Amino acid sequence: MMQEQQKRFIYVIETATESRELLIEDNEILENADGEIDCPLDSVLSKYKLGLEDLFAMKVATVSLMEEACSARKLIRSISFENLRLNK
């Protein structure tokens, strides 16, 4: 019997100079009516004592929700902060 792959979800926060990973707990993952995986970014940020303002202050380029299994990563959704910054 094959063991089920250990899956985990992370938010990858990328700036021009660095990349940071925020681990998402299983209980923070939601599945919407369309069967899409989602996770509220603000709740994960608050767990790490961060807020959206911090992301703007860090000049974040993108925040990506990733699924990781056996060292392979799959992009679920990516938010570009470039456009958001212009609107602030």
Secondary structure, DSSP 4 states (H G I P E B T S, - for coil): -PPPP-EEEEEEEE-SS-EEEEEE-GGG-EE-TTS-EE--HHHHHHHTT--HHHHHHTT--EEEEEEEETTEEEEEEEEEHHHHHHH-
